[in-house]
Amino acid sequence: MIYKLSDFHFPDTAARLYPQNSQGQWQLEIGFGDGRFWAAHSVFEGALEGGSAFPANYLGVEISGSSLLKAQQKSKGKDQTANARVILTKMPADLLLRAVIPPASLSRIYVNFPDPWPKAGHSENRLLRRSFFELAADRLRLGGEIWFTTDHAEYFEFALEQARQTPFYQITQPEPPKAALQTKYAKKWESYGLEANHARFTVIAQPTAPQPWLEVFNYEDAMPHAIIDLKIHITDFEKTAFEKTVTRFGDTTIILLEVMQSVNRPMLHFLAHIEEAELTQEILIGVTLRDEGGALVRLEKFGSPIITAGVKKAVGAVTDYLEGRGAKVLMRAY
Ligand SMILES: C[S@@+](CC[C@H](N)C(=O)[O-])C[C@H]1O[C@@H](n2cnc3c(N)ncnc32)[C@H](O)[C@@H]1O
């Protein structure tokens, strides 16, 4: 099953995501590529893992859309119960861990042949850095593990060193799991004569300070909006008068890119781009006339945006923009 970011709860639970098997372990694979690992792992390890009486529930995260579709094809043909335990999603792994996965909930995280970022100065792009290990120690259960396999010897040593900078892990280096040697990249590197390095990072202590959390609000509780008096008729709002605006606060950037007039009814749509930590969203903010008078500035549901502090501020940025062009703000709720 494929989940969009907006299909998740923030945070979510295994009980909600896998209702048929809520007692099974919750395992995450980061960068699953074409999905070969989990298909092979279930065969090699058997359905029941880690002494658990229940099969594991699988969550796979990828940033590549084409990989998502390939992996979905691979999971087809499985029986219905096995499929109910497989969820694939497309987003950066850090975002999923931070916004969706609650503390102490995962049993295992698999990372097979992650992008090595081999050039000097690019190591900050690597997934397995100290900040990742800190976040993962919080989201894994005590005793939970990261299984890391790579052909890249330098990245391997780098990851061990980064994990050792935290007090959260015991590191062992057993043989790699058989399934990790069957992935597309395992086969590619094997054909070049490279060997796979494997390490397991077992959580022996968890962070006491809470890990930064991306706060997400429900539509019902928090549809951000404002009521304004535009002072001019909405159809007189000239598109040519629009200037792109950039607002920054903390690690959030909001860019108002464009404003469009609706051809169907008196309405404006502002297109905004928002970057907040690992999350990037393009949203529409509508300005419509109210029967009671004045105009409503409101986030539109188009594209299923996730309501974050940045999205609320974007509604504020549109309101401020209109205020700067003569509108009077009557009420702000964001
Ligand atoms: C070298 S490929 C390995 C794929 C697969 N694990 C294998 O062994 O064949 C690395 C994969 O990680 C994905 N990836 C890179 N950064 C990611 C991130 N931040 N979150 C999720 N996936 C990511 C890439 O799209 C790519 O498919």
The ligand as an SDF file (V2000), in Angstrom:
LIG
                    3D

 27 29  0  0  0  0  0  0  0  0999 V2000
   22.2630    3.4840   -3.8000 C   0  0  0  0  0  0  0  0  0  0  0  0
   20.5450    3.3320   -3.7130 S   0  0  0  0  0  0  0  0  0  0  0  0
   20.2910    1.7810   -2.8670 C   0  0  0  0  0  0  0  0  0  0  0  0
   18.9190    1.2090   -3.1040 C   0  0  0  0  0  0  0  0  0  0  0  0
   18.6370   -0.1550   -2.4340 C   0  0  0  0  0  0  0  0  0  0  0  0
   18.6960   -0.0820   -1.0020 N   0  0  0  0  0  0  0  0  0  0  0  0
   19.5850   -1.1950   -2.9530 C   0  0  0  0  0  0  0  0  0  0  0  0
   20.4090   -1.6860   -2.1550 O   0  0  0  0  0  0  0  0  0  0  0  0
   19.4820   -1.5310   -4.1420 O   0  0  0  0  0  0  0  0  0  0  0  0
   20.1160    4.4920   -2.4330 C   0  0  0  0  0  0  0  0  0  0  0  0
   18.6140    4.7480   -2.3770 C   0  0  0  0  0  0  0  0  0  0  0  0
   18.3420    5.6040   -1.2790 O   0  0  0  0  0  0  0  0  0  0  0  0
   17.3530    6.5410   -1.6740 C   0  0  0  0  0  0  0  0  0  0  0  0
   17.5040    7.7060   -0.7730 N   0  0  0  0  0  0  0  0  0  0  0  0
   18.5120    8.6060   -0.7620 C   0  0  0  0  0  0  0  0  0  0  0  0
   18.3320    9.5170    0.2180 N   0  0  0  0  0  0  0  0  0  0  0  0
   17.1790    9.1690    0.8490 C   0  0  0  0  0  0  0  0  0  0  0  0
   16.4420    9.7330    1.9230 C   0  0  0  0  0  0  0  0  0  0  0  0
   16.8670   10.8430    2.5540 N   0  0  0  0  0  0  0  0  0  0  0  0
   15.2940    9.1440    2.3090 N   0  0  0  0  0  0  0  0  0  0  0  0
   14.8490    8.0320    1.6600 C   0  0  0  0  0  0  0  0  0  0  0  0
   15.5020    7.4520    0.6290 N   0  0  0  0  0  0  0  0  0  0  0  0
   16.6430    8.0130    0.2270 C   0  0  0  0  0  0  0  0  0  0  0  0
   17.6580    6.8180   -3.1270 C   0  0  0  0  0  0  0  0  0  0  0  0
   16.5340    7.3090   -3.8440 O   0  0  0  0  0  0  0  0  0  0  0  0
   18.0860    5.4380   -3.6160 C   0  0  0  0  0  0  0  0  0  0  0  0
   16.9890    4.6840   -4.1190 O   0  0  0  0  0  0  0  0  0  0  0  0
  1  2  1  0
  2  3  1  0
  2 10  1  0
  3  4  1  0
  4  5  1  0
  5  6  1  0
  5  7  1  0
  7  8  2  0
  7  9  1  0
 10 11  1  0
 11 12  1  0
 11 26  1  0
 12 13  1  0
 13 14  1  0
 13 24  1  0
 14 15  1  0
 14 23  1  0
 15 16  2  0
 16 17  1  0
 17 18  1  0
 17 23  2  0
 18 19  1  0
 18 20  2  0
 20 21  1  0
 21 22  2  0
 22 23  1  0
 24 25  1  0
 24 26  1  0
 26 27  1  0
M  CHG  2   2   1   9  -1
M  END
$$$$
